Amino acid sequence: MIDFTKMFESQQVLLRPVRRDDYNEFIPLTQDKGLWTYFTNDLSDKDILLAWVETGIKELTLKKRFALSIVDKKTNSVAGSTSIGNISERDKRVEIGWTWLGRKYQGKGINDQAKYLLLKYCFEELECERVEFKTDVLNEPARNALKRIGAVEEGVLRSHTLMTHNRRRDTIYYSILKGEWKNINAKTNGLKSWL
């Protein structure tokens, strides 16, 4: 189903499989503890970050999750990470998530471009029927971004995920279906509207 060596590219971003040397580039991006309020791991801790990178590489090797590094082509530097996971070939369903960007890369359209490239791949090459997303119900910026790209809010799973500092997260699900993607892509005229 998925080509786990594939790279994705737009005018501004390159998505490529995560690799061990990304750890050193991730360190300066992850030191702001405020980035991890809505994330399942506090990647400002270097040991946790290393374990997170190693898990991404292992799951990539096992073809369980397509862990990607996001490269800002304007600066030729790693800006963050995203993934395609929870892959169900039988159901033609995947999840896009595990996404984070360093502060200096936020608000520059990088996340939208990365999402567009992955959605286009999932629907147009993998022929998925459904792409899903999940986030913390408290994470208003992520929820607004998902709505902005056309994802449909589905519901909340209460006390679903253990977060940093032993907080239990209510998880809200969103999805885009194949027919919706065709409409979203046609209405937005592809990547140009995501910039």
C-alpha positions in Angstrom: 0.0 0.0 0.0 2.4 2.7 1.2 5.9 3.3 -0.3 7.8 3.9 2.9 10.8 5.4 1.0 8.6 8.1 -0.7 9.4 11.8 -0.4 6.8 14.6 -0.9 7.6 18.0 -2.1 6.0 21.4 -2.6 7.5 24.8 -3.3 8.1 25.3 0.4 8.4 21.9 2.1 10.0 18.5 1.7 8.7 15.5 3.6 11.2 12.6 3.9 11.4 9.5 6.0 12.8 10.4 9.5 16.4 9.3 10.2 18.6 9.1 13.2 20.6 12.3 12.5 17.3 14.2 12.6 17.6 13.9 16.4 20.3 16.5 16.6 18.3 18.9 14.4 15.2 18.3 16.5 16.9 19.2 19.8 16.9 23.0 19.4 13.3 22.9 18.0 11.9 20.9 20.9 13.2 22.7 24.0 10.2 25.0 24.4 8.1 23.0 27.0 5.0 24.9 25.9 5.0 23.0 22.6 4.1 19.8 24.4 0.9 20.8 26.3 -1.3 18.9 23.8 1.3 16.3 22.7 1.5 12.8 24.2 5.2 13.1 24.9 7.3 16.0 26.3 9.9 16.1 23.6 11.8 18.9 25.4 13.4 16.0 27.4 16.3 14.8 25.3 15.9 11.1 26.4 12.2 11.2 25.5 13.0 12.8 22.2 15.6 10.2 21.4 13.1 7.4 22.3 10.5 9.1 20.1 12.8 9.3 17.1 13.9 5.7 17.6 10.3 4.6 17.8 9.5 6.4 14.6 12.5 4.8 12.8 11.5 1.3 14.1 7.9 1.7 13.1 9.0 3.0 9.7 11.2 -0.1 9.3 8.3 -2.4 10.3 6.0 -0.5 8.0 3.7 0.3 10.9 3.9 4.1 10.7 5.4 6.3 8.0 7.3 8.8 10.2 8.5 11.8 8.3 10.7 14.8 8.9 9.4 18.1 7.6 12.1 20.2 5.9 11.6 23.9 5.3 13.1 24.3 1.8 13.6 28.1 2.2 16.1 27.5 5.0 17.0 23.9 4.1 16.5 22.9 7.8 14.3 20.4 9.6 11.2 22.2 10.9 9.3 19.3 12.6 7.7 16.0 12.0 4.5 14.3 10.9 3.3 10.8 10.1 0.9 8.5 8.4 -0.1 5.8 10.8 -2.9 3.5 12.1 -2.8 2.0 8.6 -5.6 -0.3 7.7 -5.2 -1.6 4.1 -8.3 -3.7 4.3 -10.4 -0.7 5.3 -8.5 1.7 3.0 -8.0 4.0 6.0 -5.1 5.8 7.5 -4.5 8.5 10.1 -2.3 11.6 9.6 -0.9 12.8 12.9 2.1 12.8 15.3 2.6 16.3 13.9 4.6 19.1 15.4 6.6 22.1 14.3 9.2 24.2 16.0 7.9 27.6 17.1 9.8 29.6 14.4 8.2 27.5 11.7 4.6 27.9 12.9 2.2 30.2 11.1 4.1 30.0 7.8 1.9 27.6 5.9 4.3 24.7 6.4 1.7 22.5 8.3 -1.0 23.2 5.6 1.4 22.2 2.8 2.5 19.1 4.6 -1.2 18.1 5.2 -2.0 18.8 1.6 0.8 16.6 0.2 -0.1 13.7 2.5 -3.9 14.0 1.8 -3.2 14.1 -2.0 -1.0 11.0 -1.6 -3.5 9.1 0.6 -6.5 9.8 -1.6 -5.0 10.0 -5.1 -2.3 7.4 -5.0 -3.2 5.0 -2.1 -6.9 5.4 -3.0 -8.0 5.6 0.7 -11.6 5.9 1.5 -10.9 7.7 4.8 -8.2 9.8 6.3 -8.6 10.5 10.0 -7.0 12.9 12.5 -7.3 13.1 16.3 -6.3 15.8 18.7 -6.8 17.0 22.3 -10.3 18.5 22.7 -8.6 21.4 24.4 -6.2 22.1 21.5 -8.2 24.9 19.7 -5.4 25.8 17.3 -5.2 22.2 15.9 -9.0 21.9 15.8 -9.3 25.2 13.9 -6.6 24.0 11.5 -8.4 20.8 10.8 -11.7 22.6 10.2 -9.8 25.0 7.9 -8.6 22.1 5.6 -12.1 20.7 5.4 -11.9 17.9 8.0 -15.3 17.0 9.6 -15.6 16.8 13.4 -16.9 13.3 14.4 -16.9 13.0 18.2 -15.1 12.9 21.5 -13.6 9.8 23.2 -13.5 10.7 26.9 -10.4 10.1 29.0 -8.9 8.5 25.9 -5.1 9.2 26.2 -2.5 9.7 28.9 -0.7 12.9 28.3 2.4 14.5 29.9 2.1 15.3 33.6 -0.5 12.4 34.0 -3.3 14.4 32.5 -6.0 12.3 30.8 -7.0 13.7 27.4 -10.4 13.7 25.9 -9.6 13.0 22.2 -11.6 14.5 19.4 -11.7 12.8 16.0 -11.9 14.4 12.6 -11.9 12.8 9.1 -12.0 13.5 5.4 -13.6 11.0 3.1 -12.7 10.3 -0.5 -15.7 12.1 -2.0 -15.1 15.1 0.4 -11.4 15.3 -0.7 -12.4 15.6 -4.4 -14.7 18.5 -3.5 -12.1 20.1 -1.2 -9.3 19.8 -3.8 -11.5 21.1 -6.6 -12.9 24.0 -4.5 -9.5 25.1 -3.3 -7.8 24.6 -6.6 -5.2 22.3 -5.1 -2.1 23.4 -3.2 -2.3 27.1 -4.3 -5.1 27.7 -1.8 -3.2 26.0 1.0 -0.3 28.4 0.8 
